[in-house]
Amino acid sequence: FSVGRVCPRFCETKCRRVLVEEPIAINHLKRFLADWCMANEIDLRIPKEPSTGKKVAVIGGGPSGLTGAYFLARKGHDVTVYEAAPKLGGMLRYGFPEFKIPKAVLDYEINTLLQLGITVKAGEKWGADYSLQDLKDSGFDAILIAIGNPIDKPLQIPGGSLSGVMGSSEFLKKVTTGEDADYGKRAAVLGGNNIAVETARALVRSGVDEVTIIYPRPKEEMPAHQRNITDAENEGVKFMDMTSPVAITAPDSGLDIELIRMELGEPDKRGKRNPVEIPDSNIHMQIDTIVYSMGKMATKDGFTGGSLEESLELTPAGNIKANPRNFLTNHDGIYAAGDATSGPRSVIQAVVGARRSAENIHAQIMGIEKEAGEGRFNFSRGKSFDNVDAKTFEGISTSPREKMDERQPETAIRDFAEVKLGFDEETARKEAERCLSCGCTAFDRCDLKRLSIADGINLNKTGMGKKPLYEKDASHPAITVDLNKCIFCQRCMNSCQYDALELSASGFDEKGRAENITLRFNEKCVSCGKCVDNCSTGALNKKEQIVPMVNEVITEVRTTCPYCGTGCQLELKVMGNTLMEVTANPDQMPNYGDLCVKGRFGHSFLNHPDRLTTPLVRRQKDGPLE
C-alpha cells in the first residue's frame, strides 16, 4: 500500500532483466496488487497464532512501530501501540504529502493491521504521559521504542531560527494536517535529499510562484533519487547547485539569504572531492520562506520522564544505541528499531529493521533460541551481473518496461491529489510477463541447499565450478527442465516407474561432474510429477509452482484427493493462505507417494475467485443451490 508509493526500489537494481533492457517494475506490480485488494475489498485474512499471554508495548505508530506491532501480534502477543500524534502513521502520515501517499490508502492499510487485535493509545506522549518504568509496572514483558527521527537537525548558520525559516518536518506537518499558511511568492529549500524535493513540490502546490532547491554539490550528486528530481523539475522547481547558504537576515519584509558559490576541491584519501567555497562569489536572494532539510535525529538533548529514559544510551548523532544483532538497548527488555537507532533511512529499511526486532523480542519473551538465518543460495545464474554469462538470456526478445500513467504537471500542481496513478490490470499483466523467472521455485525440495546448511558448507564461497549453459526446456505440459542445476544424480529417472525419462551425459570432467547432459520425456510420460518431487536440486520444477511472495513457514497439510474414489493421500504445502504445491508421502497408503496428473497438478481452481468456499445445499428438487 504505502511502501509501494515511496519505496526506493533497491530490488530493481538487482533484477537480471536489466541484462536484456530494463528491470521489471517490481514496485509498481506490488502496488497494483495492494491497490487491487483495496479496490475489491479483499479480506486478507492475516493468520495469527494463539495467544501467548505475553504483553508488548510499542512506542511510536509510524512505519517501524506498526511493523513491529504487526509481526508481534501475529505471533500471538498482546500488543499496545502508544502514539503521541492524534492518528497512527508517523512519517507516512505527517512526512509525506498526499500526492505521494493518499490518506485513504494509509488509513486502509493501518486498519488492516489493527484487525489483528492491536490496541492503540493515540495522543499519549512518551515522557509526558507515561515513562518506560510505567510501562514495565503495567506488566509489559517487552518494550519496543520506534519513535523514528522526528526532530530536524538545526540549520547552523546565522539567522537559522528566524521567523519564516523552518525545518522540513515542521513544514510537512502543516501541509499534511491542512493548516492554512501563507508562504509568500518565493521560497528556498536547503538540502538535496528526497524530503527536500518533496518539500519543494509541496511548496509549489501551496501557492508559491518560485521554488528553488539550493545544494552545495552538483545536482548529479544529490542523494534524492533522479526520478524525484525529474518530477520536481517538470513541476517548475528550480535547482541551484554548487551553492551553499552563509547567513539569513530579516530586512523590512521577507528574508534575505546570503549564498556563496562552491567548487569541488582536490580528492581526499577515498577519492571523494568535497565542495569548497569560491572566494568573493557571494550572492543574495530575496525569499519569503526558507525550509531546510539537513537530516533528522531522535532527540536533541536526551530523553526525559524517568531514570530509565535519562540513562538510555545514545549515539553521538542523538539516536538510541541498540545492539545491531538483537535490537536490545542498555536496559533489559527494552528494544529499539527503525530510524530511532539508525538515523534517517527509507521506509522499507525501517520495516525490515522492525521485523527483525520483533523476531528477537518474540524469541526473548518466549525463552526460545532465535533460529539463525539461512544464507542465500544462488548457483545457476550467478550472484551478481558479472557472474551471469551473456548467453544465458540470448534469444529473449526485448520488451520495454511498462510506464505508469501520471497526471500532467500543469494539472498536478493545482492540488495535492496523487500524481502516480498506478497500473491497470492489463498493464500489470504485460509487465509481469517480462519476468525472466530466474528465481528458484524448489523452495523446500532442494536437498543440495538443505545438506549444505546441515554440513556448514557455504557454496557461495566454495563455488560450484564452471557454470554450464543449458537452455531451459518448457516443452513438457506441466514440468520445466533447467539442466543448469542438474548434478546427474539420476533420482528422477530411477523414481519413474513408466521409464518415461531419458537422461544421459557424454562423460565426466576431472572433478566428476557430468558434461553435455540431456533429458527428454518420451511418450510414456503420464505427468505424475514424481520426478519433480525426487529432484534433489530443483532442476525439475512444476510450471504452475507459485513462487513464495512472503517469508512465512511452509505448513504441510494432509488431505484426501477429491477427484475419484481411490482416496489417494495428498500433502499440501501451504504458505499463509496460499497453496504452493501438492506432493504425496511415500509412506502413506493407498498411493504411497504416487499421484495421477489430476492429483498432482489439478488444483488451479483453488485460486479461482468464484470457487466455493462453503458447502451449498439444494433444498428442493428443482431449487437453486444455496
Backbone torsions as a table, in degrees:
resi	resn	phi	psi	omega
1	PHE	NA	-87.7	-177.3
2	SER	-72.7	-41.2	-178.1
3	VAL	-60.8	-35.0	179.0
4	GLY	-64.9	-9.2	179.4
5	ARG	-102.8	-19.4	-175.5
6	VAL	-129.1	5.9	-177.0
7	CYS	-67.7	136.8	177.1
8	PRO	-73.9	-6.6	172.2
9	ARG	65.7	47.5	177.2
10	PHE	-57.5	-36.7	-175.8
11	CYS	-63.3	-33.2	-175.7
12	GLU	-68.2	-25.0	178.1
13	THR	-70.2	-16.7	180.0
14	LYS	-102.8	1.1	-177.4
15	CYS	-69.9	127.5	-176.0
16	ARG	-71.8	-10.1	176.4
17	ARG	-62.8	-20.2	179.4
18	VAL	-64.2	-20.9	176.7
19	LEU	-74.1	-12.3	175.6
20	VAL	-99.8	-54.8	172.1
21	GLU	-156.3	-74.2	-177.2
22	GLU	-128.0	152.3	179.3
23	PRO	-67.1	158.6	174.6
24	ILE	-64.6	142.4	177.9
25	ALA	-78.4	67.7	-175.3
26	ILE	-58.2	-45.0	-177.9
27	ASN	-61.8	-46.1	-179.0
28	HIS	-63.5	-36.8	180.0
29	LEU	-68.3	-40.7	177.8
30	LYS	-66.2	-38.7	176.7
31	ARG	-63.7	-41.0	178.7
32	PHE	-57.2	-46.2	-179.1
33	LEU	-61.3	-43.3	179.6
34	ALA	-64.8	-44.9	179.4
35	ASP	-64.3	-37.4	179.2
36	TRP	-64.6	-42.9	177.9
37	CYS	-60.8	-41.6	-179.3
38	MET	-68.1	-44.6	-178.4
39	ALA	-64.8	-32.1	-177.9
40	ASN	-99.5	8.3	177.0
41	GLU	51.2	49.2	-179.2
42	ILE	-75.3	130.7	174.4
43	ASP	-80.0	109.5	-175.7
44	LEU	-72.2	-17.0	175.3
45	ARG	46.4	58.2	-178.1
46	ILE	-65.7	121.8	-178.4
47	PRO	-69.5	148.4	-178.6
48	LYS	-140.7	135.4	-179.9
49	GLU	-77.7	161.0	178.8
50	PRO	-59.1	155.9	-177.4
51	SER	-59.7	136.8	177.4
52	THR	-94.9	-14.8	-175.5
53	GLY	81.3	2.8	-180.0
54	LYS	-95.3	146.9	-179.0
55	LYS	-116.0	135.7	178.5
56	VAL	-130.7	132.1	175.1
57	ALA	-101.5	135.6	177.0
58	VAL	-117.7	120.4	179.0
59	ILE	-95.7	109.5	-178.7
60	GLY	116.0	126.3	-178.0
61	GLY	-111.5	31.9	175.6
62	GLY	-89.7	-163.4	-176.9
63	PRO	-59.0	-38.7	-180.0
64	SER	-71.5	-47.0	-179.3
65	GLY	-63.9	-42.9	179.6
66	LEU	-66.3	-37.4	177.8
67	THR	-64.8	-46.6	178.2
68	GLY	-59.8	-43.5	179.4
69	ALA	-63.1	-40.5	-179.5
70	TYR	-59.9	-52.0	-176.3
71	PHE	-72.0	-31.7	176.0
72	LEU	-69.6	-40.8	178.6
73	ALA	-64.6	-37.7	178.8
74	ARG	-64.5	-26.8	177.1
75	LYS	-79.0	-2.4	177.2
76	GLY	97.1	8.5	-179.6
77	HIS	-85.8	153.4	176.7
78	ASP	-85.8	108.7	-171.6
79	VAL	-110.8	133.7	174.7
80	THR	-122.8	127.3	179.1
81	VAL	-103.2	125.6	176.3
82	TYR	-103.1	123.0	-177.2
83	GLU	-129.0	128.6	-178.0
84	ALA	-71.6	-32.6	-178.4
85	ALA	-78.1	165.4	179.4
86	PRO	-65.3	-27.7	-177.6
87	LYS	-131.4	155.6	176.6
88	LEU	-74.2	160.1	176.2
89	GLY	133.7	-33.1	179.0
90	GLY	57.3	-129.6	-178.8
91	MET	-58.5	-34.1	-179.5
92	LEU	-63.4	-32.4	-178.8
93	ARG	-91.8	-43.4	-171.6
94	TYR	-105.5	-5.9	-177.2
95	GLY	-114.0	-8.8	177.3
96	PHE	-120.2	126.7	176.4
97	PRO	-61.5	159.7	-175.1
98	GLU	-66.6	-21.1	177.4
99	PHE	-71.4	-10.8	173.9
100	LYS	-99.4	-49.0	179.0
101	ILE	-130.3	102.8	176.8
102	PRO	-62.1	140.8	-177.8
103	LYS	-63.9	-31.8	179.2
104	ALA	-63.5	-38.2	178.0
105	VAL	-66.6	-46.1	-179.4
106	LEU	-62.7	-43.2	-179.9
107	ASP	-62.9	-40.9	178.3
108	TYR	-61.4	-44.3	-179.0
109	GLU	-63.8	-45.4	-179.5
110	ILE	-64.4	-44.1	179.6
111	ASN	-62.0	-32.8	176.5
112	THR	-64.0	-42.3	178.9
113	LEU	-66.4	-38.5	-176.1
114	LEU	-68.8	-16.0	177.4
115	GLN	-64.5	-12.3	176.5
116	LEU	-77.0	-1.3	178.6
117	GLY	92.9	19.1	179.2
118	ILE	-71.7	131.8	177.1
119	THR	-87.4	138.0	-178.7
120	VAL	-120.6	131.1	173.4
121	LYS	-122.6	91.0	-178.3
122	ALA	-86.9	157.0	179.5
123	GLY	75.5	14.8	178.6
124	GLU	-113.7	117.6	-173.1
125	LYS	-97.9	130.0	177.4
126	TRP	-63.9	131.9	179.8
127	GLY	94.4	-21.1	178.0
128	ALA	-111.3	-47.9	-178.0
129	ASP	-96.1	-19.2	179.2
130	TYR	-162.4	162.6	177.5
131	SER	-124.5	172.2	176.4
132	LEU	-61.6	-37.6	179.5
133	GLN	-67.0	-36.4	176.6
134	ASP	-59.3	-42.2	-179.9
135	LEU	-66.7	-41.1	177.2
136	LYS	-62.6	-42.6	-179.7
137	ASP	-67.0	-21.6	179.1
138	SER	-81.4	-0.6	174.9
139	GLY	96.5	12.2	178.4
140	PHE	-73.3	133.0	-179.4
141	ASP	-79.6	-22.0	178.2
142	ALA	-155.6	155.2	178.7
143	ILE	-129.8	130.5	176.1
144	LEU	-112.7	117.8	177.1
145	ILE	-91.3	118.0	-177.7
146	ALA	-139.9	59.9	-173.0
147	ILE	-88.7	-2.3	-179.3
148	GLY	70.8	-158.8	176.5
149	ASN	-119.6	79.0	-172.2
150	PRO	-79.6	-9.1	-171.9
151	ILE	-107.4	127.2	175.4
152	ASP	-71.6	135.3	171.1
153	LYS	-65.4	136.0	-173.5
154	PRO	-66.3	153.6	175.0
155	LEU	-84.4	105.7	-169.9
156	GLN	-93.6	63.7	170.8
157	ILE	-136.1	157.2	177.4
158	PRO	-55.1	132.5	179.9
159	GLY	86.9	7.8	-177.1
160	GLY	-68.5	-12.8	-179.7
161	SER	-113.9	14.8	179.2
162	LEU	-67.7	158.6	174.7
163	SER	-63.5	136.0	-176.2
164	GLY	95.5	-6.6	175.4
165	VAL	-111.1	126.1	-176.3
166	MET	-148.5	159.5	175.5
167	GLY	-78.1	161.9	-177.9
168	SER	-64.7	-33.1	179.5
169	SER	-63.7	-44.1	179.0
170	GLU	-63.3	-44.9	-179.0
171	PHE	-64.0	-48.3	-176.6
172	LEU	-66.4	-31.4	176.5
173	LYS	-66.2	-38.7	175.9
174	LYS	-61.5	-42.3	-178.2
175	VAL	-67.0	-47.2	-174.1
176	THR	-73.3	-21.6	177.6
177	THR	-95.4	1.3	176.6
178	GLY	76.3	22.6	-179.4
179	GLU	-70.3	130.1	178.0
180	ASP	-72.2	131.8	179.4
181	ALA	-156.4	147.9	177.2
182	ASP	-108.1	112.3	-177.6
183	TYR	-97.7	8.0	176.7
184	GLY	80.4	-163.2	-176.5
185	LYS	-100.4	-24.2	-177.6
186	ARG	-129.3	134.6	-179.9
187	ALA	-137.6	149.8	176.4
188	ALA	-123.2	140.9	175.8
189	VAL	-117.3	123.4	-178.9
190	LEU	-99.9	118.0	-178.7
191	GLY	132.7	162.4	-176.4
192	GLY	-130.4	15.6	-180.0
193	ASN	-86.2	177.9	-178.0
194	ASN	-62.0	-36.2	179.4
195	ILE	-64.9	-37.6	177.4
196	ALA	-61.4	-41.0	-179.9
197	VAL	-67.5	-42.8	178.3
198	GLU	-65.3	-34.3	176.6
199	THR	-61.9	-44.9	179.7
200	ALA	-61.8	-42.1	179.5
201	ARG	-66.4	-35.1	177.6
202	ALA	-69.3	-35.5	177.3
203	LEU	-63.8	-39.8	177.0
204	VAL	-58.6	-43.3	-179.2
205	ARG	-73.3	-15.6	179.7
206	SER	-90.3	8.8	174.4
207	GLY	97.8	5.9	178.6
208	VAL	-78.4	130.1	-175.7
209	ASP	-75.2	-37.6	-175.1
210	GLU	-133.4	115.7	-179.4
211	VAL	-119.2	129.0	-177.6
212	THR	-126.8	129.0	173.4
213	ILE	-93.9	126.9	-177.4
214	ILE	-111.1	126.6	-174.6
215	TYR	-143.9	138.0	-172.7
216	PRO	-80.0	-6.7	179.8
217	ARG	-113.5	174.2	174.6
218	PRO	-61.2	149.1	-178.6
219	LYS	-58.5	-31.7	179.9
220	GLU	-65.6	-19.0	-178.8
221	GLU	-100.0	5.2	176.9
222	MET	-62.7	138.6	178.4
223	PRO	-68.8	-18.0	177.0
224	ALA	-63.9	147.4	-179.6
225	HIS	-69.9	145.3	-176.5
226	GLN	-59.1	-35.8	-179.1
227	ARG	-65.6	-32.9	177.3
228	ASN	-71.6	-37.9	177.2
229	ILE	-63.1	-43.9	179.3
230	THR	-62.0	-42.8	178.0
231	ASP	-59.4	-42.9	-179.3
232	ALA	-65.3	-43.2	178.8
233	GLU	-61.7	-41.4	179.4
234	ASN	-62.8	-26.4	-179.5
235	GLU	-93.4	7.5	173.2
236	GLY	97.6	4.2	177.7
237	VAL	-71.9	134.9	178.0
238	LYS	-97.0	152.9	179.5
239	PHE	-122.9	127.3	175.5
240	MET	-117.2	91.9	-178.7
241	ASP	-89.5	175.7	-177.6
242	MET	51.8	39.1	-178.5
243	THR	-142.2	137.2	-177.1
244	SER	-129.8	142.2	178.6
245	PRO	-72.7	144.0	179.2
246	VAL	-112.0	-47.1	-178.2
247	ALA	-161.5	158.1	177.0
248	ILE	-126.1	133.3	175.3
249	THR	-126.7	163.6	-178.9
250	ALA	-120.3	92.9	175.5
251	PRO	-70.8	-160.1	-175.8
252	ASP	-58.5	-36.0	178.6
253	SER	-143.2	140.6	178.7
254	GLY	72.5	-158.9	-178.0
255	LEU	-129.5	149.6	174.5
256	ASP	-117.1	120.7	178.5
257	ILE	-110.2	124.7	177.3
258	GLU	-90.8	130.9	-177.9
259	LEU	-123.2	158.7	174.8
260	ILE	-133.9	139.7	-179.7
261	ARG	-75.4	149.3	-176.6
262	MET	-121.6	159.6	170.1
263	GLU	-139.9	157.9	-179.2
264	LEU	-80.7	129.4	-179.3
265	GLY	-81.7	-167.1	179.2
266	GLU	-70.0	148.7	179.3
267	PRO	-62.5	141.0	175.3
268	ASP	-84.4	-167.1	-176.5
269	LYS	-61.5	-27.7	179.9
270	ARG	-90.4	0.2	-179.2
271	GLY	86.6	4.8	-178.2
272	LYS	-87.2	134.5	179.0
273	ARG	-101.1	114.6	-179.5
274	ASN	-90.1	147.2	179.5
275	PRO	-71.1	140.6	176.4
276	VAL	-128.2	152.3	-177.4
277	GLU	-70.3	143.3	172.2
278	ILE	-93.1	117.2	-176.6
279	PRO	-56.4	142.4	174.8
280	ASP	57.9	34.6	178.8
281	SER	-112.3	19.9	-175.7
282	ASN	-66.5	141.6	175.0
283	ILE	-135.7	164.2	179.7
284	HIS	-125.3	146.4	175.0
285	MET	-129.4	137.7	174.5
286	GLN	-91.2	120.5	-171.3
287	ILE	-131.4	148.2	175.2
288	ASP	-94.3	-36.8	-178.6
289	THR	-138.0	138.3	175.8
290	ILE	-124.7	126.0	176.2
291	VAL	-119.9	130.8	-179.0
292	TYR	-114.9	147.5	177.6
293	SER	-137.0	83.9	-175.4
294	MET	-103.8	14.4	-175.7
295	GLY	109.2	172.9	-176.4
296	LYS	-137.1	168.1	177.7
297	MET	-148.5	160.9	-177.0
298	ALA	-77.1	-33.9	-179.2
299	THR	-152.7	154.0	-179.4
300	LYS	-95.6	-43.9	-175.3
301	ASP	-128.5	24.9	-177.8
302	GLY	91.8	169.9	-177.3
303	PHE	-98.4	150.2	178.3
304	THR	-124.7	166.9	178.3
305	GLY	131.4	-21.8	-179.7
306	GLY	173.7	178.6	-176.6
307	SER	-65.5	-34.9	179.5
308	LEU	-66.7	-38.8	178.1
309	GLU	-65.3	-46.8	-175.1
310	GLU	-67.3	-24.9	-179.9
311	SER	-99.8	6.8	178.4
312	LEU	-68.9	123.7	-177.0
313	GLU	-71.9	138.1	-179.7
314	LEU	-121.1	158.6	173.9
315	THR	-85.0	165.1	177.5
316	PRO	-57.8	-23.8	-179.8
317	ALA	-83.9	0.0	179.1
318	GLY	88.5	14.8	176.9
319	ASN	-99.8	162.6	-179.1
320	ILE	-74.4	132.3	179.9
321	LYS	-85.1	120.4	-179.5
322	ALA	-135.9	148.7	177.8
323	ASN	-62.2	123.6	-176.9
324	PRO	-67.0	-15.3	-179.7
325	ARG	-88.4	-44.6	-175.8
326	ASN	-119.0	0.1	174.9
327	PHE	67.9	14.2	179.7
328	LEU	-80.7	135.4	174.2
329	THR	-81.4	-168.1	178.2
330	ASN	-78.3	3.9	176.2
331	HIS	-114.3	133.3	179.2
332	ASP	-60.0	135.8	176.2
333	GLY	78.1	1.0	179.7
334	ILE	-116.1	120.0	-175.8
335	TYR	-115.7	164.0	176.8
336	ALA	-146.0	145.8	-177.4
337	ALA	-153.0	168.7	176.9
338	GLY	79.1	-157.3	-177.7
339	ASP	-62.1	-22.1	178.7
340	ALA	-60.7	-24.8	179.6
341	THR	-107.8	-33.6	-172.3
342	SER	-96.4	-16.5	-166.6
343	GLY	86.4	179.7	-174.8
344	PRO	-60.0	124.6	176.2
345	ARG	-137.0	-180.0	178.4
346	SER	-74.5	163.5	178.7
347	VAL	-60.5	-42.5	-177.3
348	ILE	-66.0	-32.8	177.1
349	GLN	-69.0	-36.0	175.4
350	ALA	-65.2	-39.2	179.0
351	VAL	-63.4	-45.4	-179.2
352	VAL	-62.5	-46.0	179.6
353	GLY	-62.3	-40.1	-179.9
354	ALA	-67.1	-37.8	177.8
355	ARG	-63.1	-45.0	179.5
356	ARG	-63.4	-38.7	178.3
357	SER	-65.2	-39.3	178.7
358	ALA	-62.9	-38.7	177.9
359	GLU	-62.7	-40.7	179.4
360	ASN	-70.7	-38.4	177.2
361	ILE	-62.9	-45.0	178.7
362	HIS	-57.9	-46.6	-179.1
363	ALA	-62.4	-39.7	-176.3
364	GLN	-70.3	-47.6	-175.2
365	ILE	-75.4	-19.7	177.3
366	MET	-94.0	-5.5	177.9
367	GLY	68.0	34.1	179.2
368	ILE	-117.5	156.8	179.6
369	GLU	-84.6	127.4	-179.7
370	LYS	-69.2	131.0	-179.0
371	GLU	-68.6	138.0	177.2
372	ALA	-68.7	141.1	179.4
373	GLY	-68.9	145.6	178.2
374	GLU	-80.9	142.1	176.3
375	GLY	-69.5	156.4	178.6
376	ARG	-76.1	141.5	178.7
377	PHE	-117.9	125.9	-176.3
378	ASN	-150.3	92.0	-170.4
379	PHE	-102.6	-53.0	-164.3
380	SER	-78.1	-29.9	-174.5
381	ARG	-100.4	-22.9	-177.1
382	GLY	107.0	143.2	-175.0
383	LYS	-76.4	-31.3	179.5
384	SER	-131.3	171.5	-179.6
385	PHE	-58.5	-35.5	-178.6
386	ASP	-65.5	-24.7	-178.7
387	ASN	-87.3	-7.5	-176.4
388	VAL	-93.9	120.9	178.2
389	ASP	-68.8	135.1	-178.0
390	ALA	-60.1	-26.3	-179.3
391	LYS	-68.4	-18.4	-177.7
392	THR	-56.1	-37.8	-174.8
393	PHE	-111.3	21.3	175.2
394	GLU	-64.9	143.6	177.4
395	GLY	88.1	-7.4	178.3
396	ILE	-82.8	122.1	-178.4
397	SER	-72.6	144.6	179.9
398	THR	-71.7	145.6	179.5
399	SER	-146.0	109.6	-175.4
400	PRO	-58.3	145.7	176.7
401	ARG	-62.5	135.2	179.9
402	GLU	-69.1	140.1	-179.6
403	LYS	-96.9	141.6	177.3
404	MET	-84.7	136.6	176.8
405	ASP	-64.8	141.6	179.5
406	GLU	-135.1	155.9	171.4
407	ARG	-73.4	147.9	177.7
408	GLN	-69.3	140.3	-175.4
409	PRO	-54.3	-41.7	-177.5
410	GLU	-64.0	-24.5	175.5
411	THR	-90.1	-39.7	-175.0
412	ALA	-62.7	-34.2	-175.3
413	ILE	-74.8	-3.7	-178.9
414	ARG	-83.2	-15.1	-178.7
415	ASP	-153.6	-176.4	-178.3
416	PHE	-104.2	17.9	178.6
417	ALA	-67.8	156.9	-175.7
418	GLU	-60.9	139.0	-177.9
419	VAL	-90.4	-47.9	179.7
420	LYS	-82.4	121.6	-168.6
421	LEU	-94.9	-6.8	177.5
422	GLY	86.9	167.6	176.3
423	PHE	-83.5	146.8	163.2
424	ASP	-88.2	174.3	-173.3
425	GLU	-64.1	-39.6	-179.3
426	GLU	-62.6	-44.1	179.5
427	THR	-66.0	-40.7	179.3
428	ALA	-62.1	-42.0	179.5
429	ARG	-65.2	-42.0	179.3
430	LYS	-63.1	-39.9	179.3
431	GLU	-69.4	-40.6	179.6
432	ALA	-63.5	-31.2	-179.9
433	GLU	-68.5	-15.0	177.4
434	ARG	-75.3	-14.4	-176.4
435	CYS	-60.9	135.5	-179.6
436	LEU	-84.7	-4.2	179.7
437	SER	52.0	45.8	-178.2
438	CYS	-87.0	-1.9	174.4
439	GLY	-78.5	157.5	-178.8
440	CYS	-95.3	129.4	-180.0
441	THR	-97.5	3.3	176.5
442	ALA	-84.8	56.2	-167.2
443	PHE	-65.2	-27.1	178.0
444	ASP	-132.9	14.0	179.7
445	ARG	-109.1	-1.9	-173.8
446	CYS	-82.8	102.2	178.4
447	ASP	-66.6	-30.4	179.0
448	LEU	-60.5	-44.1	177.8
449	LYS	-66.7	-47.7	-176.6
450	ARG	-60.3	-46.6	-177.6
451	LEU	-71.6	-32.8	177.8
452	SER	-65.4	-40.8	177.6
453	ILE	-65.9	-44.8	-178.2
454	ALA	-61.8	-35.1	-177.3
455	ASP	-96.5	5.6	176.9
456	GLY	70.1	29.5	-179.5
457	ILE	-98.5	123.8	178.1
458	ASN	-101.9	97.5	-176.2
459	LEU	-70.6	-17.2	174.8
460	ASN	-68.4	-23.9	178.1
461	LYS	-95.5	-44.2	-178.0
462	THR	-73.8	-25.6	-179.0
463	GLY	80.8	169.8	-179.8
464	MET	-120.0	17.2	-179.7
465	GLY	77.3	-160.4	-179.9
466	LYS	-66.6	129.6	-178.4
467	LYS	-82.2	129.1	175.1
468	PRO	-74.0	166.3	179.5
469	LEU	-132.4	74.8	176.2
470	TYR	-95.9	144.8	173.5
471	GLU	-78.2	141.5	174.4
472	LYS	-65.1	142.6	-179.6
473	ASP	-115.1	113.6	179.8
474	ALA	-114.0	25.4	-176.5
475	SER	-73.7	-25.2	177.8
476	HIS	-70.6	141.7	-176.9
477	PRO	-65.0	-22.5	-174.3
478	ALA	-127.7	-9.7	-171.1
479	ILE	-129.7	138.2	173.3
480	THR	-105.3	136.3	-178.9
481	VAL	-111.9	124.2	175.7
482	ASP	-124.4	93.0	-175.8
483	LEU	-71.1	-7.7	174.4
484	ASN	-63.4	-22.0	179.6
485	LYS	-98.3	-8.2	-173.4
486	CYS	-72.2	133.1	175.9
487	ILE	-109.4	11.2	176.6
488	PHE	58.0	42.2	177.3
489	CYS	-77.6	-20.0	175.8
490	GLN	69.6	14.9	178.5
491	ARG	-64.5	-33.7	-179.9
492	CYS	-62.6	-47.7	-178.3
493	MET	-67.9	-39.9	-177.7
494	ASN	-70.3	-25.3	-178.8
495	SER	-85.4	-11.0	-176.1
496	CYS	-85.6	114.7	-179.0
497	GLN	-81.6	-4.1	-178.1
498	TYR	-104.0	0.5	-176.0
499	ASP	53.6	43.1	-175.4
500	ALA	-92.4	-8.4	-179.1
501	LEU	-107.9	134.0	174.9
502	GLU	-115.7	102.2	-175.4
503	LEU	-115.5	130.3	-179.2
504	SER	-151.3	164.7	175.9
505	ALA	-144.2	149.5	-177.6
506	SER	-75.6	-21.6	-178.8
507	GLY	166.6	-164.6	-177.3
508	PHE	-133.2	145.9	177.9
509	ASP	-81.2	-173.1	-175.0
510	GLU	-66.9	-17.7	178.5
511	LYS	-102.3	9.7	175.1
512	GLY	85.5	12.8	179.7
513	ARG	-89.3	136.0	-179.0
514	ALA	-67.5	143.6	179.9
515	GLU	-119.8	149.6	177.2
516	ASN	52.0	55.3	-180.0
517	ILE	-74.4	140.6	172.3
518	THR	-130.7	143.7	176.6
519	LEU	-140.0	131.1	-179.4
520	ARG	-139.6	138.7	172.7
521	PHE	-91.7	127.2	178.7
522	ASN	-95.4	-172.9	-174.2
523	GLU	-69.3	-9.3	179.7
524	LYS	-80.2	-11.1	-175.8
525	CYS	-65.1	131.0	178.2
526	VAL	-110.1	10.7	178.5
527	SER	57.4	43.5	178.6
528	CYS	-79.2	-20.0	176.4
529	GLY	78.9	5.9	-178.1
530	LYS	-65.5	-31.8	178.7
531	CYS	-63.6	-36.7	179.0
532	VAL	-65.0	-44.9	-179.4
533	ASP	-62.7	-27.9	-176.9
534	ASN	-95.5	-6.0	177.9
535	CYS	-66.7	130.7	-173.0
536	SER	-89.6	-8.7	-174.2
537	THR	-130.2	-2.2	-177.0
538	GLY	84.7	16.3	175.9
539	ALA	-67.6	-28.6	174.1
540	LEU	-108.6	128.3	-179.4
541	ASN	-138.0	151.4	177.8
542	LYS	-78.9	133.9	-177.1
543	LYS	-61.3	-37.5	-176.8
544	GLU	-87.5	12.0	179.3
545	GLN	-61.6	130.7	178.7
546	ILE	-89.2	126.3	177.1
547	VAL	-74.1	129.1	-179.0
548	PRO	-64.0	125.9	-178.7
549	MET	-94.6	-15.2	-179.1
550	VAL	-129.5	150.5	-177.6
551	ASN	-86.8	76.4	-180.0
552	GLU	-116.1	161.7	177.0
553	VAL	-74.0	135.4	177.4
554	ILE	-81.4	125.9	179.2
555	THR	-103.4	135.2	176.9
556	GLU	-97.2	121.0	-178.2
557	VAL	-114.5	122.1	179.1
558	ARG	-87.2	134.9	178.2
559	THR	-152.5	178.4	-179.1
560	THR	-109.1	136.6	-179.8
561	CYS	-62.0	132.0	-175.5
562	PRO	-89.4	0.2	-168.4
563	TYR	-79.0	-34.7	-179.9
564	CYS	-145.3	-174.7	-175.3
565	GLY	-89.0	6.6	-178.9
566	THR	-65.7	-35.0	178.9
567	GLY	81.0	32.9	178.8
568	CYS	-58.9	139.1	-179.9
569	GLN	-88.8	130.1	-179.8
570	LEU	-111.1	153.3	168.8
571	GLU	-120.0	113.2	-179.8
572	LEU	-90.1	128.0	174.3
573	LYS	-92.5	110.2	-173.2
574	VAL	-116.2	133.3	175.1
575	MET	-123.2	112.6	-173.6
576	GLY	65.4	-118.4	177.4
577	ASN	-109.7	17.4	-174.1
578	THR	-113.7	131.8	173.6
579	LEU	-80.7	115.2	-177.8
580	MET	-83.3	-47.0	178.4
581	GLU	-163.8	168.5	179.2
582	VAL	-118.4	129.6	175.8
583	THR	-130.7	-174.3	178.5
584	ALA	-143.6	143.0	179.6
585	ASN	-84.1	124.3	-178.2
586	PRO	-66.9	-10.3	-179.3
587	ASP	-98.6	-1.0	-176.5
588	GLN	-103.2	129.5	177.2
589	MET	-83.9	157.5	8.0
590	PRO	-92.3	-7.4	-172.0
591	ASN	-95.0	-18.5	176.6
592	TYR	48.4	50.6	176.2
593	GLY	90.1	-12.6	-179.6
594	ASP	-87.7	144.5	175.6
595	LEU	-143.7	152.0	173.0
596	CYS	-84.8	177.6	-177.0
597	VAL	-62.3	-34.8	179.3
598	LYS	-69.8	-45.0	-179.3
599	GLY	-63.8	-34.2	-177.2
600	ARG	-84.9	-41.1	-170.3
601	PHE	-117.3	-12.1	-171.2
602	GLY	-88.4	56.8	-177.1
603	HIS	-129.2	15.9	-179.6
604	SER	-65.3	-21.0	-179.8
605	PHE	-63.1	-21.7	-179.3
606	LEU	-63.3	-25.5	-179.6
607	ASN	-94.1	4.1	-179.2
608	HIS	-77.8	134.1	-177.2
609	PRO	-64.3	-21.2	-176.7
610	ASP	-99.8	8.1	-177.7
611	ARG	-68.2	153.2	179.2
612	LEU	-76.2	132.5	177.2
613	THR	-114.1	-10.9	174.7
614	THR	-134.8	149.9	-178.7
615	PRO	-64.1	144.6	175.1
616	LEU	-111.9	148.4	-177.1
617	VAL	-125.3	135.6	172.8
618	ARG	-97.2	103.8	-172.2
619	ARG	-79.2	-21.8	176.4
620	GLN	-127.1	159.0	-173.7
621	LYS	-54.6	-47.0	-178.9
622	ASP	-108.3	14.6	-177.6
623	GLY	-80.7	169.4	-178.8
624	PRO	-79.1	159.9	171.3
625	LEU	-75.1	133.2	-178.0
626	GLU	-147.1	NA	NA
